[in-house]
Amino acid sequence: MKKIVVTGKTIELAVKSGLSQWQVSEDRVNIHILEKPSRGFLGFIGSKEAKVELELIPDPLEEAIAFLQDMFAAMQISITIDTRKDREGFILNMSGSELGILIGKRGQTLDALQYLVNIVANRYANSHFRIILDAENFRDRRKKTLEELALRLANRVIKSKKEVILEPMNSQERKIIHAELQGHPVVKTYSKGEEPNRRVVIAVK
């Protein structure tokens, strides 16, 4: 836990000094009063300033980004992280020259990193905190690939009248397949199997 001890003529001024050093608002700290100010003899001789300890309340997003940056430093790779928020949570989009290592086969390494980042963030959150980890918009490219795959396999099912079982996918990717074929006039989809080998099945209605 990050802490700082600051002084000031009043408790309020001491707190303000600490907040200025960290560039944070008062709701981001816990305040512990160590010494109250005293005026001393004749109002100034032996007077004491207020002394307070500020304890920084960790921010889930900041902690998640720090975790990634520490990991990249250990791997000796240079990665830039851009942050934006949408209705599902915070999206951390990474960019750099060695993203292939971080994405992995079909995004499996990226998914594993996302899982770890969410564990780190939720250690410091009061309610569920969701982070989506991306790498130069890999998620969007993968989504389009899966949507095209779903339509292509649906046509195969229609022609052959035989169901198709896809490779194991995580819940996010299965959701993309289901959504793409939801409302299709001829085929239906469902999932079968247990994690991490749960698969989407495309079959004739």
C-alpha positions in Angstrom: 0.0 0.0 0.0 1.4 3.4 -1.0 1.7 5.8 1.9 3.1 9.3 2.4 3.5 11.5 5.5 2.9 15.3 5.0 2.8 18.3 7.2 1.0 21.7 7.1 -0.1 24.6 9.3 -3.5 22.9 9.4 -4.7 19.3 8.8 -6.5 20.5 5.7 -3.4 22.1 4.3 -1.3 19.0 5.0 -3.9 16.8 3.2 -3.9 19.3 0.3 -0.1 19.1 0.1 -0.2 15.3 -0.1 -3.0 15.2 -2.7 -1.0 17.7 -4.8 2.1 15.4 -4.7 0.1 12.4 -5.9 -2.2 14.4 -8.3 -5.3 12.6 -6.9 -8.6 13.7 -5.4 -9.4 13.2 -1.7 -11.7 10.2 -2.4 -8.6 8.3 -3.5 -6.9 8.3 -0.1 -7.4 7.2 3.5 -6.4 10.0 5.9 -4.7 9.2 9.3 -4.0 12.1 11.6 -0.6 11.6 13.3 -0.3 15.0 15.0 -2.7 17.9 15.4 -1.3 21.4 15.0 -0.5 23.4 18.2 0.2 27.1 18.5 2.9 27.0 21.1 4.0 29.7 23.6 2.9 33.2 22.6 1.3 31.7 19.5 4.5 30.9 17.7 7.4 29.6 20.0 7.4 25.8 19.9 4.4 25.6 17.6 3.9 22.4 15.8 2.5 21.7 12.3 -0.2 19.1 11.6 1.2 15.8 10.5 -1.0 13.4 8.5 -0.4 10.1 6.8 -2.2 9.6 3.4 -2.7 6.0 2.2 -3.5 5.7 -1.5 -6.5 3.6 -2.3 -5.5 1.4 -5.2 -7.4 1.9 -8.5 -8.3 -1.4 -10.3 -7.5 -0.1 -13.7 -4.2 1.4 -12.7 -3.2 -1.8 -10.9 -4.0 -3.8 -14.0 -2.0 -1.6 -16.3 0.9 -1.6 -13.8 0.8 -5.5 -13.8 1.0 -5.5 -17.6 3.8 -3.0 -17.7 5.9 -4.9 -15.1 5.4 -8.1 -17.2 6.5 -6.4 -20.4 9.5 -5.0 -18.7 10.5 -8.5 -17.4 10.0 -9.8 -21.0 12.1 -6.9 -22.3 9.5 -5.9 -24.9 8.2 -2.5 -25.7 4.4 -2.3 -25.7 2.1 0.8 -25.6 -1.3 0.5 -23.9 -4.3 2.7 -24.9 -7.4 2.7 -22.7 -11.0 3.3 -23.5 -14.3 2.5 -21.8 -17.4 1.0 -23.3 -20.6 -0.5 -21.9 -18.9 -3.8 -21.3 -16.0 -2.4 -19.3 -12.5 -1.0 -20.0 -10.7 -2.0 -23.1 -6.9 -2.1 -23.0 -5.6 -2.1 -26.5 -1.9 -3.0 -26.8 0.4 -2.0 -29.7 4.0 -2.7 -30.4 6.3 -4.7 -32.6 6.1 -8.1 -30.8 2.4 -8.6 -30.4 2.5 -12.1 -31.9 4.0 -13.4 -28.6 1.1 -11.9 -26.6 -1.7 -13.0 -28.9 -0.7 -16.6 -29.4 -2.6 -19.2 -31.5 -6.1 -18.0 -32.2 -5.7 -15.5 -29.3 -5.2 -18.1 -26.6 -2.3 -16.3 -25.0 -4.3 -13.0 -25.1 -7.2 -14.7 -23.4 -4.9 -16.0 -20.7 -3.4 -12.6 -20.1 -6.9 -11.1 -20.0 -7.9 -13.6 -17.3 -4.9 -12.7 -15.2 -5.4 -8.9 -15.7 -9.0 -9.3 -14.5 -7.9 -11.2 -11.4 -5.5 -8.4 -10.6 -8.0 -5.6 -11.1 -10.8 -7.3 -9.1 -8.5 -7.6 -6.1 -8.9 -3.8 -5.7 -12.5 -3.4 -6.9 -15.6 -3.1 -4.7 -17.8 -4.6 -7.4 -17.1 -6.7 -10.5 -14.6 -4.9 -12.7 -14.3 -6.1 -16.3 -11.3 -5.5 -18.5 -11.1 -6.6 -22.2 -7.5 -7.0 -23.3 -6.9 -6.4 -27.0 -3.9 -6.2 -29.3 -4.1 -3.8 -32.3 -7.8 -4.6 -32.6 -7.2 -8.4 -32.8 -10.6 -9.0 -31.2 -12.5 -7.2 -34.0 -10.5 -9.1 -36.7 -11.2 -12.4 -34.9 -14.9 -11.5 -34.6 -15.2 -11.0 -38.4 -13.3 -14.2 -39.0 -15.7 -16.2 -36.8 -18.8 -14.6 -38.3 -17.6 -15.5 -41.8 -16.8 -19.0 -40.6 -20.3 -19.4 -39.1 -22.0 -18.5 -42.4 -19.7 -20.7 -44.4 -20.3 -23.7 -42.2 -24.1 -23.0 -42.1 -24.1 -23.3 -45.9 -22.2 -26.6 -45.6 -24.8 -27.9 -43.1 -27.6 -26.9 -45.4 -26.1 -28.7 -48.4 -25.0 -31.8 -46.6 -27.9 -32.0 -44.1 -25.3 -33.1 -41.5 -24.3 -31.2 -38.4 -20.9 -29.6 -38.0 -19.0 -29.5 -34.7 -16.5 -26.6 -34.4 -13.2 -26.7 -32.5 -13.2 -25.9 -28.8 -13.8 -22.1 -28.2 -14.0 -19.9 -25.2 -17.4 -18.5 -24.2 -16.8 -15.1 -25.9 -16.1 -16.8 -29.3 -19.0 -19.3 -28.9 -21.2 -16.3 -28.3 -20.1 -14.7 -31.6 -21.1 -17.9 -33.5 -24.4 -18.2 -31.8 -25.2 -14.5 -32.4 -24.3 -14.7 -36.1 -26.6 -17.6 -36.7 -29.4 -16.6 -34.4 -32.6 -16.3 -36.3 -31.2 -18.2 -39.3 -34.1 -19.7 -41.2 -32.6 -23.1 -41.7 -29.9 -23.9 -39.1 -29.6 -23.7 -35.4 -26.7 -23.7 -33.0 -26.0 -25.1 -29.5 -23.0 -25.8 -27.3 -21.9 -29.2 -25.9 -19.0 -30.5 -23.8 -17.3 -29.2 -20.7 -14.9 -26.3 -20.4 -12.2 -25.8 -21.8 -13.3 -28.2 -24.5 -16.9 -26.8 -25.0 -17.8 -26.6 -28.7 -20.5 -25.0 -30.9 -22.6 -27.4 -33.0 -24.4 -26.1 -36.1 -27.3 -28.3 -37.2 -30.4 -28.2 -39.4 -33.4 -27.0 -37.5 
